[in-house]
Amino acid sequence: MPSPAVDDYLKTIYHHTEWQDERITPSQLAAELGLAPSSVTEMVQKLAAQGLVTHRPYGPVSLSEEGEHRAAAIIRRHRLIETWLVREFGYSWDEVHDEAEVLEHSISDRLLEGIDERLGRPRFDPHGDAIPDAAGHVHREPFILLGQAPAGHVGRVLRVSDRDPDLLRAVEASGVAVGTTVTVMDAAGLRIGETPVTLPAAAADAVWLSA
């Protein structure tokens, strides 16, 4: 049966490896969810018993095929709702996450399909995260984290992490948006055309560019 708690675990595991390859550990999962490690250990064991994750004691946690399919479905809901709120209701990209957290567990599949159709089947949400299709498939192009991009690298902004609303507002105020082509000067300095742009230091670990 659907469970918001289970969905939150699966989403967090899924999201952890979207933009890097290291699998999530139970301690990282506990930190991400703001829960006690003992509680996370117990839930991971339950998820493994249900066939949703694979895990060995003290090792990282991975989604099984069934777990990935379920995680992609709830991620799809969340990101379509975020896109809907921005396009149809005028929300800014730093305001939509918490609203989507609530709505993703309550709207029907019929309404979700209607939202997807109305929006023109978008492939990316306002932050640049891929929206899985109904089969759970996503499209991503090769990417590089801003903090790892060499000086002189030219790329389009593919994604800005939605973890920190203050950072999202600062990035937006700087004129940087998903789809903007930039030239990297250093870990927090960019150029848009001939215009220099300075981002907060935290952007180095929160902005992804096309590789």
N, C-alpha and C positions, 0 to 999 in steps of 0.2 A: 504494500500500500504506500501511496505517496507520504512522505514525511519531511517537513521543513528542515528538521535537524539533520537527517541523512542527506538531503539535497545540499545543505550548506557544507557538509564535509566533502561531498563529491565535487562540488563547484570549486572549493579551495584547492583540492588536489589537482583538478583539471587545470585551473588557472595558473598554478605554480609552474607548470612545464610548458605553457604556451609560448613564452618568449625566452626560454633558456632550457637546457637539457637536464639539469640536475634534478633528480626526484626528491620529493619532500620527505623529511624525516618526521617522526611523531612529535619531537620537540618543536620543530618549525610549525607543524600543524596546530599544536596547542597555542603557540604564540599568535598565529594568524587568527585563530578563532577566539582568543582570549579566554581559554579554558584551562583547567588544571591538567597536567600531563597524565595523571591517573585516569581522568575521565576520558581523555582522548584514546589512551591505550585500550580501555574497555570498549569504546565505540568502534575502534579499528578492528578489534577482534570480532565484533558483531558484523561489521561490514564484510570481513573476510569470510565469515560463516555463511553469509548471504550470497557470496560469489561476486561481490561488487568491487573488491580490492584484493590485491596480493600483497602479502607482508610476512616477513620473518622477524622474530624477536630482535629488537635493537637495530633493525634495518629500515631502509626507506619504504615508503608506501606507494604503490602504483595502482592505477585503475585497471580492472579487468575489462574485457571487451564489453560486457554488459554494463559495468560501472561507467565506462567512457560514454556509452550510448545514452545512459540516463543523465550523466553530467552535461553532455552536449545539449540535451533537450531543455534542461533548466537554464543553462547559459543562453540558449536561443531565446527563451522567454524573457530573461532579464534584459538582454541587449536589444531585442525588438521593442520592449517597453521603453527603454531609455531613448531609443531613436524616435519613437512615437511621441514621447513627452516633449522632446526638443522641437520636432518638426510641426506638431499639431497644436501644442499648448504653450510654446514660447519659453520653455524651461531652458536655462543655460546648462552647459555641460558639467558644471560643478554642483548642480542641484538634483540631478536625476537618480543618482545611485540609491539613495535611501528610499525614494519613492518606489523604484523598481524592485527593491528588496521586499517590500510589502506586497506589491501587485502581482509579482511573479507566482505567488502561491495561491492566488485567488481567481485569476481570470480563466475562462474556459478555453479549451482547444479551438472551439469555433471562433471565439473573439480573437484569439491569437492569429489564426489563419486570416481573418478579416483585416487585422492590423498589417500583417505582412503584405497582403495583396494591395491594400491602400497605399502603403509606402513604396510599392514598386519592387518588392523582394530585395531589400538592401542587403549588401554583403558585409557592411561594417557599421558599427555603432558610432556615436559622436566622438568617442575617444580613439577610434581607429581599431578597436578590437573586432575580430572576425565574428560574424553572426553565423553559427552553424545552420545549414539548411535542414529541411524536415527529416532528412536521412542522417543528420549528424556530421555531414561533410563541411569542411571549411577550406577557404583559399587564402594562402598567405604568400607573399613574395619574400625573397631573401632580405634579411634585416640586420642592423647593427645598432647596438646601444650607443647613445650619444657619448657617454663617457669612454667608450672604447673606439670611437671613430677617430682616425688620424686627422691632424690639421690639413685642411685643403679638401677633405672629403665633401663631395656634393651629393645630396640626396633629398628625397621628399620625406616629410614627417609622416610616418606611418601610424604612430600610436603615442599617446600621452597617458600615463597611468592615472587612473581615477582615484587613487588612494588618498590623496591630499587635496582637498578643495582649494586651499590657499595657493598651492602650487599651480593648479589649473587656472585660477584667476590671474596669477602672475604671468603665466605663459600666454594666456589670451591677451592680456594687456600689452604684452611685448609685440603683438602682431603675428605670433607664431600660431599656426593651426594645423590640424591634420590636412595633409595635401600640399602644404607650403614647401617649396624648394629652398633649401638653405645650403650655405657653405660653412663648414665647421672651422672655427678659429682655434678653440680650445674646448675643454670639458664643459664650460658653461657659456662660451661666447660663440655667436653665430653671425652670419651675414645673410641678409635677404636682399638679393641684388647687390647694390653698393652700400646698403644701410646696415651698420653694425647693430647687433642686438645682444644684450647681456641678460642671461637667465639666472634664476636662483641656483645656487650650487647643487641643490637636490635634483635639478633637472638632468644632471649627468646620468642618474640611475632611473630616470622616469620618462625619458623621451627616446623613441626608437626611430631610426631613419632607414630608408631603403639602402641596401648594400651595393 
